[in-house]
Amino acid sequence: MTFPAQRLRRLRRTSALRRLAAETTLSVDDLVAPLFVREDISQPVPVTSMPGVVQHTTRTLRAEACRLVALGVPGVMVFGVPAHKDAEGSGAWDPAGVVGRGLAELRDEVGDELVVMADLCLDEFTDHGHCGVLASDGTVDNDATLERYGRVAVMQAAAGADVVAPSGMMDGQVAAIRAALDAEGFSQVAILAYAAKYASAAYGPFRHAVAVNLTGDRHAYQQDPRNRREAVDEVRLDIAEGADMVMVKPAMTSLDVIATLRPEVNVPLAAYHVSGEYSMIKAAAERGWVDGPAMALEHLTVLKRAGVNFVVTYFALEVAEALT
Ligand code: PBG
């Protein structure tokens, strides 16, 4: 048999041919920027484990949102860093707390030009660092936590969030939050469920960024990385409970999970390219070991190839600048 010369290389010859033949495109519309807002600071504080990322004041939060709007980035995900924590994480539902104020400032600044999402969890606000309240035996109490999540959702919606994003991996959290929102007249507020969220070493830099005091781990509520089929159950349940969009996390170690989920779900599917994934690229790039911007683009593009609609990523601003 004669083999056709250049059968596969023919369409790779020029940049224009490659553009024409590309199966996947990454656009600014695919990016959501996580933003940290910290209480009681007058200047932004760099997160040392995440070069280029800062904890914002409410003033710099507004400025950052404006830069993102100007670049065409469609969404942000807000995380709060409170000055005080307690056993219950009560700062999470305090309208005068850092998230309530941050969301209100953002809404005031950007109107409807940006989708304002709020991470919905207790770990930034609890003194023990777990994502829920603790039972007397020290385990995370699922149902007692759901009641608190409902309060957090209502506060975030009232402060101006378009989307609330529960990340605590409690069973039934989406149903509890939907019911709480609807009961208070926030039926237009959407839920992006962190549906398949694995217990991962890649969240390390984030825990510095929000000053989480966790001793121990989250293996009793986040998913075991050995399991893929279980992610399908998680996602189906969340959609049945009312999730409008679902997210997988971390990103690069879940490409198989994303590819499995894509034909299963009709709602928008997202990936969270997490802190450790960001910091690994930044650290290697600082040493000159990898081309950082190229690596970032490659990560985000293959997530699109695997099937996501959008990516929550600390590279959002940098990549948006490169794409425009
Ligand atoms: C929980 C939450 C975490 C992240 C997002 N939401 C931390 C955790 O589960 O320990 C991690 C994000 C990242 O690593 O970038 N509030």
py3Dmol code that shows the C-alpha trace and the ligand (Angstrom):
import py3Dmol

protein = """\
ATOM      1  CA  MET A   1       0.000   0.000   0.000  1.00  0.00           C
ATOM      2  CA  THR A   2       1.297   3.438  -0.844  1.00  0.00           C
ATOM      3  CA  PHE A   3       0.932   5.807   1.997  1.00  0.00           C
ATOM      4  CA  PRO A   4      -0.361   9.295   1.099  1.00  0.00           C
ATOM      5  CA  ALA A   5       2.446  11.719   1.750  1.00  0.00           C
ATOM      6  CA  GLN A   6       1.755  14.308   4.404  1.00  0.00           C
ATOM      7  CA  ARG A   7      -1.743  12.996   5.058  1.00  0.00           C
ATOM      8  CA  LEU A   8      -1.961  14.573   8.514  1.00  0.00           C
ATOM      9  CA  ARG A   9       0.643  17.289   8.314  1.00  0.00           C
ATOM     10  CA  ARG A  10      -0.952  19.010   5.307  1.00  0.00           C
ATOM     11  CA  LEU A  11      -3.421  20.989   7.421  1.00  0.00           C
ATOM     12  CA  ARG A  12      -0.775  21.952   9.974  1.00  0.00           C
ATOM     13  CA  ARG A  13       1.430  23.779   7.472  1.00  0.00           C
ATOM     14  CA  THR A  14       0.473  27.412   8.081  1.00  0.00           C
ATOM     15  CA  SER A  15      -1.030  29.289  10.952  1.00  0.00           C
ATOM     16  CA  ALA A  16      -4.110  30.162   8.849  1.00  0.00           C
ATOM     17  CA  LEU A  17      -4.680  26.495   7.958  1.00  0.00           C
ATOM     18  CA  ARG A  18      -4.351  25.556  11.610  1.00  0.00           C
ATOM     19  CA  ARG A  19      -6.866  28.209  12.575  1.00  0.00           C
ATOM     20  CA  LEU A  20      -9.306  26.958   9.966  1.00  0.00           C
ATOM     21  CA  ALA A  21      -8.939  23.348  11.065  1.00  0.00           C
ATOM     22  CA  ALA A  22      -9.028  23.984  14.815  1.00  0.00           C
ATOM     23  CA  GLU A  23     -11.670  22.001  16.693  1.00  0.00           C
ATOM     24  CA  THR A  24     -11.539  24.210  19.764  1.00  0.00           C
ATOM     25  CA  THR A  25     -11.228  27.914  20.391  1.00  0.00           C
ATOM     26  CA  LEU A  26     -10.559  29.615  23.668  1.00  0.00           C
ATOM     27  CA  SER A  27     -12.151  33.018  23.941  1.00  0.00           C
ATOM     28  CA  VAL A  28     -12.442  35.743  26.553  1.00  0.00           C
ATOM     29  CA  ASP A  29     -16.059  34.625  26.993  1.00  0.00           C
ATOM     30  CA  ASP A  30     -14.782  31.380  28.515  1.00  0.00           C
ATOM     31  CA  LEU A  31     -13.082  33.019  31.493  1.00  0.00           C
ATOM     32  CA  VAL A  32     -14.191  33.689  35.042  1.00  0.00           C
ATOM     33  CA  ALA A  33     -11.755  35.425  37.409  1.00  0.00           C
ATOM     34  CA  PRO A  34     -11.622  34.455  41.094  1.00  0.00           C
ATOM     35  CA  LEU A  35     -11.176  37.547  43.295  1.00  0.00           C
ATOM     36  CA  PHE A  36     -10.264  37.740  46.979  1.00  0.00           C
ATOM     37  CA  VAL A  37     -11.547  40.590  49.120  1.00  0.00           C
ATOM     38  CA  ARG A  38     -10.088  41.034  52.602  1.00  0.00           C
ATOM     39  CA  GLU A  39     -11.491  42.866  55.574  1.00  0.00           C
ATOM     40  CA  ASP A  40      -9.549  45.551  57.449  1.00  0.00           C
ATOM     41  CA  ILE A  41      -6.746  46.292  54.991  1.00  0.00           C
ATOM     42  CA  SER A  42      -6.046  49.610  53.339  1.00  0.00           C
ATOM     43  CA  GLN A  43      -3.750  48.346  50.564  1.00  0.00           C
ATOM     44  CA  PRO A  44      -3.961  45.133  48.530  1.00  0.00           C
ATOM     45  CA  VAL A  45      -1.899  42.287  50.028  1.00  0.00           C
ATOM     46  CA  PRO A  46      -0.022  39.985  47.632  1.00  0.00           C
ATOM     47  CA  VAL A  47      -0.635  36.253  48.053  1.00  0.00           C
ATOM     48  CA  THR A  48       2.965  35.017  48.143  1.00  0.00           C
ATOM     49  CA  SER A  49       2.093  31.471  47.081  1.00  0.00           C
ATOM     50  CA  MET A  50       0.229  32.813  44.013  1.00  0.00           C
ATOM     51  CA  PRO A  51       2.416  35.359  42.178  1.00  0.00           C
ATOM     52  CA  GLY A  52       0.244  38.057  40.598  1.00  0.00           C
ATOM     53  CA  VAL A  53      -2.752  37.389  42.859  1.00  0.00           C
ATOM     54  CA  VAL A  54      -3.682  39.783  45.666  1.00  0.00           C
ATOM     55  CA  GLN A  55      -6.207  40.066  48.457  1.00  0.00           C
ATOM     56  CA  HIS A  56      -8.157  43.151  47.459  1.00  0.00           C
ATOM     57  CA  THR A  57      -9.526  46.034  49.448  1.00  0.00           C
ATOM     58  CA  THR A  58     -13.077  46.911  48.432  1.00  0.00           C
ATOM     59  CA  ARG A  59     -11.597  49.823  46.454  1.00  0.00           C
ATOM     60  CA  THR A  60      -9.126  47.711  44.464  1.00  0.00           C
ATOM     61  CA  LEU A  61     -11.823  45.050  44.010  1.00  0.00           C
ATOM     62  CA  ARG A  62     -13.845  47.628  42.093  1.00  0.00           C
ATOM     63  CA  ALA A  63     -10.826  48.636  40.023  1.00  0.00           C
ATOM     64  CA  GLU A  64     -10.014  45.021  39.157  1.00  0.00           C
ATOM     65  CA  ALA A  65     -13.620  44.410  38.109  1.00  0.00           C
ATOM     66  CA  CYS A  66     -13.425  47.407  35.773  1.00  0.00           C
ATOM     67  CA  ARG A  67     -10.251  46.064  34.151  1.00  0.00           C
ATOM     68  CA  LEU A  68     -11.976  42.712  33.600  1.00  0.00           C
ATOM     69  CA  VAL A  69     -15.056  44.362  32.100  1.00  0.00           C
ATOM     70  CA  ALA A  70     -12.856  46.400  29.754  1.00  0.00           C
ATOM     71  CA  LEU A  71     -11.208  43.196  28.547  1.00  0.00           C
ATOM     72  CA  GLY A  72     -14.580  41.511  28.009  1.00  0.00           C
ATOM     73  CA  VAL A  73     -14.266  38.882  30.746  1.00  0.00           C
ATOM     74  CA  PRO A  74     -17.863  37.887  31.542  1.00  0.00           C
ATOM     75  CA  GLY A  75     -17.640  36.757  35.161  1.00  0.00           C
ATOM     76  CA  VAL A  76     -15.948  36.900  38.549  1.00  0.00           C
ATOM     77  CA  MET A  77     -16.069  34.594  41.560  1.00  0.00           C
ATOM     78  CA  VAL A  78     -15.760  36.369  44.888  1.00  0.00           C
ATOM     79  CA  PHE A  79     -14.074  34.938  48.006  1.00  0.00           C
ATOM     80  CA  GLY A  80     -13.935  36.727  51.348  1.00  0.00           C
ATOM     81  CA  VAL A  81     -11.087  36.886  53.836  1.00  0.00           C
ATOM     82  CA  PRO A  82     -12.663  37.993  57.129  1.00  0.00           C
ATOM     83  CA  ALA A  83     -10.807  39.578  60.034  1.00  0.00           C
ATOM     84  CA  HIS A  84     -12.553  37.318  62.574  1.00  0.00           C
ATOM     85  CA  LYS A  85     -13.595  33.684  62.500  1.00  0.00           C
ATOM     86  CA  ASP A  86     -15.778  31.622  64.816  1.00  0.00           C
ATOM     87  CA  ALA A  87     -16.884  28.013  65.229  1.00  0.00           C
ATOM     88  CA  GLU A  88     -19.995  28.474  63.104  1.00  0.00           C
ATOM     89  CA  GLY A  89     -18.528  30.696  60.405  1.00  0.00           C
ATOM     90  CA  SER A  90     -21.178  33.323  61.089  1.00  0.00           C
ATOM     91  CA  GLY A  91     -19.271  35.991  59.141  1.00  0.00           C
ATOM     92  CA  ALA A  92     -20.314  34.133  55.993  1.00  0.00           C
ATOM     93  CA  TRP A  93     -23.924  35.307  56.283  1.00  0.00           C
ATOM     94  CA  ASP A  94     -23.304  38.708  57.860  1.00  0.00           C
ATOM     95  CA  PRO A  95     -24.550  41.375  55.410  1.00  0.00           C
ATOM     96  CA  ALA A  96     -22.042  43.787  56.962  1.00  0.00           C
ATOM     97  CA  GLY A  97     -19.262  41.194  56.576  1.00  0.00           C
ATOM     98  CA  VAL A  98     -16.532  41.271  53.973  1.00  0.00           C
ATOM     99  CA  VAL A  99     -18.391  39.273  51.318  1.00  0.00           C
ATOM    100  CA  GLY A 100     -21.642  41.187  51.735  1.00  0.00           C
ATOM    101  CA  ARG A 101     -19.851  44.496  51.374  1.00  0.00           C
ATOM    102  CA  GLY A 102     -17.615  43.271  48.549  1.00  0.00           C
ATOM    103  CA  LEU A 103     -20.574  41.982  46.528  1.00  0.00           C
ATOM    104  CA  ALA A 104     -22.520  45.201  47.022  1.00  0.00           C
ATOM    105  CA  GLU A 105     -19.545  47.297  45.887  1.00  0.00           C
ATOM    106  CA  LEU A 106     -19.046  45.121  42.823  1.00  0.00           C
ATOM    107  CA  ARG A 107     -22.698  45.255  41.866  1.00  0.00           C
ATOM    108  CA  ASP A 108     -22.633  49.011  42.266  1.00  0.00           C
ATOM    109  CA  GLU A 109     -19.515  49.292  40.099  1.00  0.00           C
ATOM    110  CA  VAL A 110     -20.291  46.946  37.216  1.00  0.00           C
ATOM    111  CA  GLY A 111     -24.081  46.738  37.070  1.00  0.00           C
ATOM    112  CA  ASP A 112     -25.000  43.902  34.717  1.00  0.00           C
ATOM    113  CA  GLU A 113     -21.792  44.056  32.691  1.00  0.00           C
ATOM    114  CA  LEU A 114     -20.236  41.283  34.725  1.00  0.00           C
ATOM    115  CA  VAL A 115     -21.741  38.085  36.128  1.00  0.00           C
ATOM    116  CA  VAL A 116     -21.054  38.394  39.832  1.00  0.00           C
ATOM    117  CA  MET A 117     -20.658  34.955  41.398  1.00  0.00           C
ATOM    118  CA  ALA A 118     -20.076  34.261  45.071  1.00  0.00           C
ATOM    119  CA  ASP A 119     -18.308  31.184  46.405  1.00  0.00           C
ATOM    120  CA  LEU A 120     -20.668  29.781  49.014  1.00  0.00           C
ATOM    121  CA  CYS A 121     -18.859  27.964  51.808  1.00  0.00           C
ATOM    122  CA  LEU A 122     -17.931  28.355  55.466  1.00  0.00           C
ATOM    123  CA  ASP A 123     -14.246  27.433  55.501  1.00  0.00           C
ATOM    124  CA  GLU A 124     -12.937  31.000  55.207  1.00  0.00           C
ATOM    125  CA  PHE A 125     -15.102  31.932  58.208  1.00  0.00           C
ATOM    126  CA  THR A 126     -14.749  28.998  60.605  1.00  0.00           C
ATOM    127  CA  ASP A 127     -11.957  28.992  63.184  1.00  0.00           C
ATOM    128  CA  HIS A 128     -11.396  25.243  62.568  1.00  0.00           C
ATOM    129  CA  GLY A 129     -11.241  25.687  58.780  1.00  0.00           C
ATOM    130  CA  HIS A 130     -13.830  23.063  57.825  1.00  0.00           C
ATOM    131  CA  CYS A 131     -16.481  23.764  55.191  1.00  0.00           C
ATOM    132  CA  GLY A 132     -19.316  23.227  57.650  1.00  0.00           C
ATOM    133  CA  VAL A 133     -20.198  23.294  61.330  1.00  0.00           C
ATOM    134  CA  LEU A 134     -18.903  20.523  63.550  1.00  0.00           C
ATOM    135  CA  ALA A 135     -20.921  17.943  65.471  1.00  0.00           C
ATOM    136  CA  SER A 136     -19.863  17.083  69.032  1.00  0.00           C
ATOM    137  CA  ASP A 137     -17.730  14.211  67.731  1.00  0.00           C
ATOM    138  CA  GLY A 138     -15.722  16.624  65.562  1.00  0.00           C
ATOM    139  CA  THR A 139     -17.135  15.495  62.208  1.00  0.00           C
ATOM    140  CA  VAL A 140     -18.766  17.987  59.845  1.00  0.00           C
ATOM    141  CA  ASP A 141     -22.525  17.973  60.488  1.00  0.00           C
ATOM    142  CA  ASN A 142     -24.158  17.797  57.056  1.00  0.00           C
ATOM    143  CA  ASP A 143     -27.691  18.961  57.840  1.00  0.00           C
ATOM    144  CA  ALA A 144     -26.743  21.625  60.379  1.00  0.00           C
ATOM    145  CA  THR A 145     -24.425  23.011  57.705  1.00  0.00           C
ATOM    146  CA  LEU A 146     -27.194  23.113  55.081  1.00  0.00           C
ATOM    147  CA  GLU A 147     -29.210  25.464  57.245  1.00  0.00           C
ATOM    148  CA  ARG A 148     -26.224  27.865  57.375  1.00  0.00           C
ATOM    149  CA  TYR A 149     -25.658  27.591  53.619  1.00  0.00           C
ATOM    150  CA  GLY A 150     -29.249  28.745  53.113  1.00  0.00           C
ATOM    151  CA  ARG A 151     -28.537  31.877  55.157  1.00  0.00           C
ATOM    152  CA  VAL A 152     -25.324  32.549  53.235  1.00  0.00           C
ATOM    153  CA  ALA A 153     -27.126  32.227  49.900  1.00  0.00           C
ATOM    154  CA  VAL A 154     -29.837  34.679  50.912  1.00  0.00           C
ATOM    155  CA  MET A 155     -27.280  37.221  52.142  1.00  0.00           C
ATOM    156  CA  GLN A 156     -25.212  36.890  48.935  1.00  0.00           C
ATOM    157  CA  ALA A 157     -28.308  37.260  46.750  1.00  0.00           C
ATOM    158  CA  ALA A 158     -29.472  40.312  48.693  1.00  0.00           C
ATOM    159  CA  ALA A 159     -25.991  41.847  48.331  1.00  0.00           C
ATOM    160  CA  GLY A 160     -26.213  41.500  44.560  1.00  0.00           C
ATOM    161  CA  ALA A 161     -24.801  38.115  43.510  1.00  0.00           C
ATOM    162  CA  ASP A 162     -26.144  36.864  40.162  1.00  0.00           C
ATOM    163  CA  VAL A 163     -24.902  33.365  40.907  1.00  0.00           C
ATOM    164  CA  VAL A 164     -24.111  31.547  44.141  1.00  0.00           C
ATOM    165  CA  ALA A 165     -21.584  28.727  43.962  1.00  0.00           C
ATOM    166  CA  PRO A 166     -21.737  26.169  46.770  1.00  0.00           C
ATOM    167  CA  SER A 167     -18.305  24.551  47.184  1.00  0.00           C
ATOM    168  CA  GLY A 168     -18.645  22.674  50.467  1.00  0.00           C
ATOM    169  CA  MET A 169     -19.650  19.237  49.121  1.00  0.00           C
ATOM    170  CA  MET A 170     -22.433  18.683  51.650  1.00  0.00           C
ATOM    171  CA  ASP A 171     -25.135  16.311  50.445  1.00  0.00           C
ATOM    172  CA  GLY A 172     -28.327  18.154  49.563  1.00  0.00           C
ATOM    173  CA  GLN A 173     -26.683  21.582  49.469  1.00  0.00           C
ATOM    174  CA  VAL A 174     -28.149  22.606  46.123  1.00  0.00           C
ATOM    175  CA  ALA A 175     -31.732  21.749  47.149  1.00  0.00           C
ATOM    176  CA  ALA A 176     -31.324  23.562  50.475  1.00  0.00           C
ATOM    177  CA  ILE A 177     -29.927  26.677  48.811  1.00  0.00           C
ATOM    178  CA  ARG A 178     -32.578  26.712  46.058  1.00  0.00           C
ATOM    179  CA  ALA A 179     -35.331  26.458  48.670  1.00  0.00           C
ATOM    180  CA  ALA A 180     -33.810  29.228  50.805  1.00  0.00           C
ATOM    181  CA  LEU A 181     -33.400  31.544  47.817  1.00  0.00           C
ATOM    182  CA  ASP A 182     -36.918  30.948  46.515  1.00  0.00           C
ATOM    183  CA  ALA A 183     -38.446  31.454  49.961  1.00  0.00           C
ATOM    184  CA  GLU A 184     -36.886  34.928  50.108  1.00  0.00           C
ATOM    185  CA  GLY A 185     -37.899  35.958  46.603  1.00  0.00           C
ATOM    186  CA  PHE A 186     -34.536  35.331  44.914  1.00  0.00           C
ATOM    187  CA  SER A 187     -35.776  32.875  42.313  1.00  0.00           C
ATOM    188  CA  GLN A 188     -33.776  34.703  39.600  1.00  0.00           C
ATOM    189  CA  VAL A 189     -30.462  33.957  41.322  1.00  0.00           C
ATOM    190  CA  ALA A 190     -28.701  30.994  39.699  1.00  0.00           C
ATOM    191  CA  ILE A 191     -26.707  28.194  41.293  1.00  0.00           C
ATOM    192  CA  LEU A 192     -23.346  27.068  39.951  1.00  0.00           C
ATOM    193  CA  ALA A 193     -22.691  23.850  41.855  1.00  0.00           C
ATOM    194  CA  TYR A 194     -19.162  22.708  42.527  1.00  0.00           C
ATOM    195  CA  ALA A 195     -20.658  19.318  41.737  1.00  0.00           C
ATOM    196  CA  ALA A 196     -17.628  17.091  41.327  1.00  0.00           C
ATOM    197  CA  LYS A 197     -15.044  18.470  43.701  1.00  0.00           C
ATOM    198  CA  TYR A 198     -12.171  16.235  44.621  1.00  0.00           C
ATOM    199  CA  ALA A 199     -10.093  16.287  47.785  1.00  0.00           C
ATOM    200  CA  SER A 200      -6.882  17.650  46.291  1.00  0.00           C
ATOM    201  CA  ALA A 201      -3.388  18.779  47.214  1.00  0.00           C
ATOM    202  CA  ALA A 202      -3.814  21.460  44.558  1.00  0.00           C
ATOM    203  CA  TYR A 203      -5.838  23.727  46.899  1.00  0.00           C
ATOM    204  CA  GLY A 204      -2.773  24.490  49.052  1.00  0.00           C
ATOM    205  CA  PRO A 205      -2.031  28.032  47.809  1.00  0.00           C
ATOM    206  CA  PHE A 206      -5.731  28.976  48.062  1.00  0.00           C
ATOM    207  CA  ARG A 207      -5.728  28.086  51.740  1.00  0.00           C
ATOM    208  CA  HIS A 208      -2.922  30.624  52.221  1.00  0.00           C
ATOM    209  CA  ALA A 209      -4.862  33.139  50.170  1.00  0.00           C
ATOM    210  CA  VAL A 210      -7.896  32.924  52.462  1.00  0.00           C
ATOM    211  CA  ALA A 211      -5.945  32.115  55.647  1.00  0.00           C
ATOM    212  CA  VAL A 212      -7.772  28.851  56.315  1.00  0.00           C
ATOM    213  CA  ASN A 213      -6.672  27.201  59.574  1.00  0.00           C
ATOM    214  CA  LEU A 214      -7.474  23.636  58.601  1.00  0.00           C
ATOM    215  CA  THR A 215      -5.856  20.844  60.550  1.00  0.00           C
ATOM    216  CA  GLY A 216      -6.696  17.475  59.088  1.00  0.00           C
ATOM    217  CA  ASP A 217      -8.265  17.138  55.683  1.00  0.00           C
ATOM    218  CA  ARG A 218     -11.557  17.163  53.783  1.00  0.00           C
ATOM    219  CA  HIS A 219     -11.640  13.523  52.736  1.00  0.00           C
ATOM    220  CA  ALA A 220     -14.903  12.895  54.592  1.00  0.00           C
ATOM    221  CA  TYR A 221     -16.809  15.285  52.311  1.00  0.00           C
ATOM    222  CA  GLN A 222     -14.836  15.985  49.133  1.00  0.00           C
ATOM    223  CA  GLN A 223     -14.551  13.246  46.515  1.00  0.00           C
ATOM    224  CA  ASP A 224     -11.900  10.570  46.416  1.00  0.00           C
ATOM    225  CA  PRO A 225      -9.651  11.101  43.370  1.00  0.00           C
ATOM    226  CA  ARG A 226      -9.781   7.368  42.717  1.00  0.00           C
ATOM    227  CA  ASN A 227     -13.420   7.692  41.597  1.00  0.00           C
ATOM    228  CA  ARG A 228     -14.743   8.779  38.239  1.00  0.00           C
ATOM    229  CA  ARG A 229     -18.206   7.192  37.989  1.00  0.00           C
ATOM    230  CA  GLU A 230     -19.133   8.772  41.302  1.00  0.00           C
ATOM    231  CA  ALA A 231     -18.772  12.194  39.649  1.00  0.00           C
ATOM    232  CA  VAL A 232     -21.674  11.324  37.349  1.00  0.00           C
ATOM    233  CA  ASP A 233     -23.865  10.645  40.394  1.00  0.00           C
ATOM    234  CA  GLU A 234     -22.784  13.894  42.037  1.00  0.00           C
ATOM    235  CA  VAL A 235     -23.627  15.900  38.933  1.00  0.00           C
ATOM    236  CA  ARG A 236     -26.951  14.184  38.277  1.00  0.00           C
ATOM    237  CA  LEU A 237     -28.051  14.761  41.856  1.00  0.00           C
ATOM    238  CA  ASP A 238     -27.051  18.420  41.772  1.00  0.00           C
ATOM    239  CA  ILE A 239     -28.972  19.003  38.546  1.00  0.00           C
ATOM    240  CA  ALA A 240     -32.001  17.190  39.969  1.00  0.00           C
ATOM    241  CA  GLU A 241     -31.771  19.448  43.039  1.00  0.00           C
ATOM    242  CA  GLY A 242     -31.825  22.531  40.847  1.00  0.00           C
ATOM    243  CA  ALA A 243     -28.257  23.380  39.848  1.00  0.00           C
ATOM    244  CA  ASP A 244     -28.268  25.699  36.821  1.00  0.00           C
ATOM    245  CA  MET A 245     -24.607  25.011  36.008  1.00  0.00           C
ATOM    246  CA  VAL A 246     -22.147  22.426  37.287  1.00  0.00           C
ATOM    247  CA  MET A 247     -18.411  22.581  37.867  1.00  0.00           C
ATOM    248  CA  VAL A 248     -15.562  20.095  38.147  1.00  0.00           C
ATOM    249  CA  LYS A 249     -12.497  20.773  40.268  1.00  0.00           C
ATOM    250  CA  PRO A 250      -9.506  20.599  40.116  1.00  0.00           C
ATOM    251  CA  ALA A 251      -9.186  20.930  36.353  1.00  0.00           C
ATOM    252  CA  MET A 252      -6.148  19.239  34.842  1.00  0.00           C
ATOM    253  CA  THR A 253      -6.366  16.070  36.909  1.00  0.00           C
ATOM    254  CA  SER A 254     -10.065  15.765  35.964  1.00  0.00           C
ATOM    255  CA  LEU A 255      -9.939  15.820  32.163  1.00  0.00           C
ATOM    256  CA  ASP A 256     -11.334  12.291  32.052  1.00  0.00           C
ATOM    257  CA  VAL A 257     -14.158  13.308  34.400  1.00  0.00           C
ATOM    258  CA  ILE A 258     -15.008  16.318  32.224  1.00  0.00           C
ATOM    259  CA  ALA A 259     -15.019  14.216  29.064  1.00  0.00           C
ATOM    260  CA  THR A 260     -17.282  11.671  30.772  1.00  0.00           C
ATOM    261  CA  LEU A 261     -19.682  14.315  32.037  1.00  0.00           C
ATOM    262  CA  ARG A 262     -20.011  16.318  28.825  1.00  0.00           C
ATOM    263  CA  PRO A 263     -22.506  14.021  27.073  1.00  0.00           C
ATOM    264  CA  GLU A 264     -24.352  13.463  30.381  1.00  0.00           C
ATOM    265  CA  VAL A 265     -25.281  17.075  31.079  1.00  0.00           C
ATOM    266  CA  ASN A 266     -27.092  19.705  29.067  1.00  0.00           C
ATOM    267  CA  VAL A 267     -26.514  22.558  31.495  1.00  0.00           C
ATOM    268  CA  PRO A 268     -23.310  24.609  31.229  1.00  0.00           C
ATOM    269  CA  LEU A 269     -20.303  22.651  32.480  1.00  0.00           C
ATOM    270  CA  ALA A 270     -17.341  24.452  34.013  1.00  0.00           C
ATOM    271  CA  ALA A 271     -13.900  23.622  35.361  1.00  0.00           C
ATOM    272  CA  TYR A 272     -12.058  25.353  38.176  1.00  0.00           C
ATOM    273  CA  HIS A 273      -8.374  25.656  37.323  1.00  0.00           C
ATOM    274  CA  VAL A 274      -7.303  25.894  40.945  1.00  0.00           C
ATOM    275  CA  SER A 275      -4.632  27.683  42.914  1.00  0.00           C
ATOM    276  CA  GLY A 276      -2.070  24.863  42.832  1.00  0.00           C
ATOM    277  CA  GLU A 277      -2.451  24.513  39.084  1.00  0.00           C
ATOM    278  CA  TYR A 278      -1.818  28.240  38.711  1.00  0.00           C
ATOM    279  CA  SER A 279       1.094  28.313  41.149  1.00  0.00           C
ATOM    280  CA  MET A 280       2.859  25.332  39.588  1.00  0.00           C
ATOM    281  CA  ILE A 281       2.946  27.146  36.256  1.00  0.00           C
ATOM    282  CA  LYS A 282       4.058  30.427  37.849  1.00  0.00           C
ATOM    283  CA  ALA A 283       6.796  28.749  39.891  1.00  0.00           C
ATOM    284  CA  ALA A 284       8.221  26.806  36.959  1.00  0.00           C
ATOM    285  CA  ALA A 285       8.018  29.900  34.733  1.00  0.00           C
ATOM    286  CA  GLU A 286       9.868  32.004  37.318  1.00  0.00           C
ATOM    287  CA  ARG A 287      12.729  29.521  37.125  1.00  0.00           C
ATOM    288  CA  GLY A 288      12.689  29.637  33.348  1.00  0.00           C
ATOM    289  CA  TRP A 289      11.714  25.984  33.191  1.00  0.00           C
ATOM    290  CA  VAL A 290       8.492  26.467  31.221  1.00  0.00           C
ATOM    291  CA  ASP A 291       7.039  29.250  29.091  1.00  0.00           C
ATOM    292  CA  GLY A 292       4.358  30.411  31.536  1.00  0.00           C
ATOM    293  CA  PRO A 293       1.929  32.210  29.190  1.00  0.00           C
ATOM    294  CA  ALA A 294       2.090  29.339  26.666  1.00  0.00           C
ATOM    295  CA  MET A 295       1.508  26.803  29.423  1.00  0.00           C
ATOM    296  CA  ALA A 296      -1.493  28.745  30.740  1.00  0.00           C
ATOM    297  CA  LEU A 297      -3.080  28.939  27.280  1.00  0.00           C
ATOM    298  CA  GLU A 298      -2.473  25.238  26.755  1.00  0.00           C
ATOM    299  CA  HIS A 299      -4.162  24.299  30.035  1.00  0.00           C
ATOM    300  CA  LEU A 300      -7.231  26.422  29.377  1.00  0.00           C
ATOM    301  CA  THR A 301      -7.535  25.314  25.751  1.00  0.00           C
ATOM    302  CA  VAL A 302      -7.455  21.598  26.543  1.00  0.00           C
ATOM    303  CA  LEU A 303     -10.176  22.134  29.134  1.00  0.00           C
ATOM    304  CA  LYS A 304     -12.333  23.482  26.320  1.00  0.00           C
ATOM    305  CA  ARG A 305     -11.340  20.487  24.215  1.00  0.00           C
ATOM    306  CA  ALA A 306     -12.416  18.149  27.023  1.00  0.00           C
ATOM    307  CA  GLY A 307     -15.845  19.778  26.936  1.00  0.00           C
ATOM    308  CA  VAL A 308     -16.242  22.655  29.376  1.00  0.00           C
ATOM    309  CA  ASN A 309     -18.158  25.844  28.588  1.00  0.00           C
ATOM    310  CA  PHE A 310     -16.033  28.044  30.825  1.00  0.00           C
ATOM    311  CA  VAL A 311     -13.105  27.982  33.215  1.00  0.00           C
ATOM    312  CA  VAL A 312     -12.682  29.703  36.562  1.00  0.00           C
ATOM    313  CA  THR A 313      -9.014  30.659  36.464  1.00  0.00           C
ATOM    314  CA  TYR A 314      -6.488  32.946  38.149  1.00  0.00           C
ATOM    315  CA  PHE A 315      -5.083  33.463  34.639  1.00  0.00           C
ATOM    316  CA  ALA A 316      -8.303  35.158  33.477  1.00  0.00           C
ATOM    317  CA  LEU A 317      -6.937  38.696  33.263  1.00  0.00           C
ATOM    318  CA  GLU A 318      -3.570  37.693  31.843  1.00  0.00           C
ATOM    319  CA  VAL A 319      -5.084  35.390  29.227  1.00  0.00           C
ATOM    320  CA  ALA A 320      -7.801  37.909  28.332  1.00  0.00           C
ATOM    321  CA  GLU A 321      -5.038  40.435  27.619  1.00  0.00           C
ATOM    322  CA  ALA A 322      -3.264  37.907  25.432  1.00  0.00           C
ATOM    323  CA  LEU A 323      -6.441  37.038  23.524  1.00  0.00           C
ATOM    324  CA  THR A 324      -7.447  40.638  22.764  1.00  0.00           C
TER     325      THR A 324
END
"""
ligand_1 = """\
16
PBG
C -13.954 26.143 49.546
C -13.141 26.320 48.316
C -11.840 25.913 48.123
C -11.498 26.303 46.840
C -12.588 26.942 46.283
N -13.611 26.923 47.207
C -10.893 25.291 49.055
C -11.040 23.912 49.539
O -11.934 23.164 49.148
O -10.212 23.554 50.374
C -10.148 26.056 46.214
C -9.811 26.941 45.078
C -8.382 26.914 44.678
O -7.546 26.102 45.146
O -8.048 27.744 43.841
N -14.411 27.401 49.987
"""
view = py3Dmol.view(width=600, height=400)
view.addModel(protein, "pdb")
view.setStyle({"model": 0}, {"cartoon": {"style": "trace"}})
view.addModel(ligand_1, "xyz")
view.setStyle({"model": 1}, {"stick": {}})
view.zoomTo()
view.show()
